[in-house]
Amino acid sequence: MLIKKQSTTIFSKLKPLYDGVFHFFAPLTCVGCRSVLYSGSQTYLCAECYNTLPMWDMNEVASPTLPKYVDGFDAPYLYEGVVKDLITSMKFSDKPEYAKALAVLMQNKFKETCREGVLVLPVPMHRARLQKRMFNQSAEIVKALCCRDKVRYDLMGFKRVRSTKPQVGQSARLRKQNLKDAFDVLIDVQDKSILLVDDVWTTGSTADACAKCLKAAGASEVRVLTAAYVEKPIK
């Protein structure tokens, strides 16, 4: 026990030095403007870029029409500017650490959206795509959000059991058909309030398919929270 305690103490003393050396040779840079950040930055944004965050003002940009099975939707930002940069870099440039940055940016909205007894679930990713990307960005965001506020969550109980084509470029009818029978619930959600978390809301097709599956399994309501909202669906 003494050796373990001593080694832990030595590591805790050396960690700031290690972090400083690592930051010197591989400094953190702002996702927006690429300027060097101090090593403790949680958002990967400099002060100037942080001030340009595209907040979603519902007085200027109307909420989307909710699909049939979704009971509520919210997001703190629009899918543009530095928020879009964070999300696309996370998914397509192998930056899973950006999920923690998005969680920091989503925290206030997450606290507003969470209800007592809620169960938080990520939009699941099929294993074939997971093997290719190596992480599910929605699951990473959920872990970061819930660990900060100690909210109940489950990363494995809701599965995507059928691989689907990318939704971008498909009509509403094809999107719905593409997602038919794509999900399965492996945990007890009977009479539970579910908060489904994803990175971006586009047309709501994926959220609706998830909500339909969860309600068929007994969920009382399914609300959705994303980091960003696409004002106009991507075509």
N, C-alpha and C positions, 0 to 999 in steps of 0.2 A: 504493500500500500504506500509506503514511504517513497519508493522509487517512482511509482506512478504519479504521486502528487508532485514530486520534484520535477519530473519531466514535463508535466503539465505547466508548472510555474515557469520553467525555462522557455517552453514554447510560447507562452503568453507574453514573455518579455521580448522574445526574438521576433514575434509576428509583426509588430509595427515596423521593425527594420526590414524584414522580408518584403512587406507590402510597399515600403518606400523604395526599395531597390527595384522591385518589379514595376512599380509605377514609373520609375525613372526611365527604364529601358522599353517599357510597353505602356505608355500613359493612356489613361482613359480619354476618349475624345467625344465631343458632343455629336449626337446622331444628326442634328440639324445642320451645324456649320463646321463640324470637325475641329473645333478649337479644343485645346487641352483642358481637361477638367481636374479638379482636385480629387484625390483618391477615394474620398468618402461619398462621392456623388451616388444618389440612389435612383435618379431619373435618367441618367445619361444625356442630360440636356444642360446647356449653360443657362445663365440667368436670362440672357437676351432671348434665346429660343424658347425657354420656359414661358416667358411672357407672351409668346405668340401662339400658345396652345389654342387650338380651334374649339373653344367651348361650344357645346350645343345649346343655343338659346331657342327655346321652343316658341318664343314670340316672333322669331325670325324664320325658323325652319320648323314646319309642322311635323308632328309625330307621324310615323307610318301607320297605315291602317293595319290593325292587328289581324293576323290570320286566325282561322277558325278555332284552333285549340290553345292558343296562347292567351293568357289572362292579363299580361302586362309586360311592358318593355321599357327599358331605360338605358341610357348610355351617357357618359359625361362629355364626350367629344364627337365631333364630326370626323369622318375619315378623310383627312386632308393634312397637309403640312407635316409638322414634325411627328404627329401621332401616326400618320400613314407611314412615315419613314421608320418609326419604331416597330410597327407591326410587320411591314414587309421585310425589314432586316431580320427580325426575329425568325420569321418563317422561311425565308429564302436565302438568308446569308448565315444560317447556323448560329443564331444568337439567342439561345434559350434564356440567358440571363436577363434579356430585355423583358421577360414576363414579370420579373420582380419590379422593374421600373413601371410597367403598365399597372401593376397591382397598387403601387404607391399612388399613381395618378387616378386610379379608380376608387381609392379607399373611401372617400367621403360619400360617393354615390352608392357604394356597396353597403355602408352603414345605414343609409337612408332606405335602401331596398330590402335589406334583411328583415325578416319578421321573426317573431319568437317561435322557436321550434322548427325553423326552416332547414331543409336539407339541400346543400349546395352540390350540384353536379356539373361537370364539364361536358360540353358537346363532345361525344366520343369520336375517335379516329380509327379507321379500319387498320388491322394489323399490318397489311401490305404497305399502306402509306406510312404507318408508324415506323416500320423497319427502314423505310427510305429516308424519312426525316429524322428519326431517332428520338423524337419527343413530340408530344401533343401539346401545342401551345395553349390550348384551353385548359388542360389539366395543370400546366405549370402556373397559369394565372390563378386558378382555384387554390392551389397549394399556397401560393404567396399571399393571397387575400385572406384565407381562412386561418393560416398560422398566425397572422398579425392580430386577428380579432377572436381567435379560438372559437370559430363557428364550425358546426358539424358538416363534414363533407365526405364524399365517397368517390374515388377515382376509378374503381373497377366494377361497380355495380350496374352501370349502364353502358352497353356495348353497341358498337357498329358491327353488325354481323355480316353485312354484305358490302363489298367494295362498290363504290359509285363513281361515275364520271364527274369531273369538275363541273360545278354549277355555272361558272362564268360562260356567257354566250348562249345559254339555253333559255327557251321560252318558259313562261310560268307553268304551262302544261307539262313540258318535258322535265322541268325541275321536280315537279310533284311525282311524276312517274319514275324518275331516276331514284328517288328516295323511298319508294314504296317498299315496305318490309325490310328496311335497312337497319333497324335498331331492335334491341332486345333488352329487357329489364331483368337483372339477376338478383335484385335485392327487394325487400319488402318496402313498397312505397304507398301501401294502403292508407288512405286518408291523410297523406303527408302533403305539406306545402313544399314545392320544389322551386329552387332558384337555379336556372340553367345559365351557365356562364360560357361566353365565347369571345373571340377577339373582335369580330365585325358583324354587324347586322346589315345585310344587303336587301334581299327581297323578303326574308322571313321564312322561306321555304324549308330550310333545314330546321329552324326552331319549331315550326309547326309540325313537321314529321316527328321530331323528338317529343314534343308535347303530346301528340296523339298517342304515341306508344306508351308514354308514362301514365297518361290518364286511363288508357286501356288496362294498365296494371294496377289501377286504383288510386293514383295521385288525385288529391282534391283540387289542386291548382298548380299551374306551371307558369312562372314568370321568368323573364329573360333579362339578363344584364350583359352588355358587351362593352368593350373599351371604346368602340367608335360606331357611328351610324353613317351609312352611305346615304346622303340626301337623295340621290337619284340612283336607282339600281344600275349596276354595271351591266352593260349589254355586250 
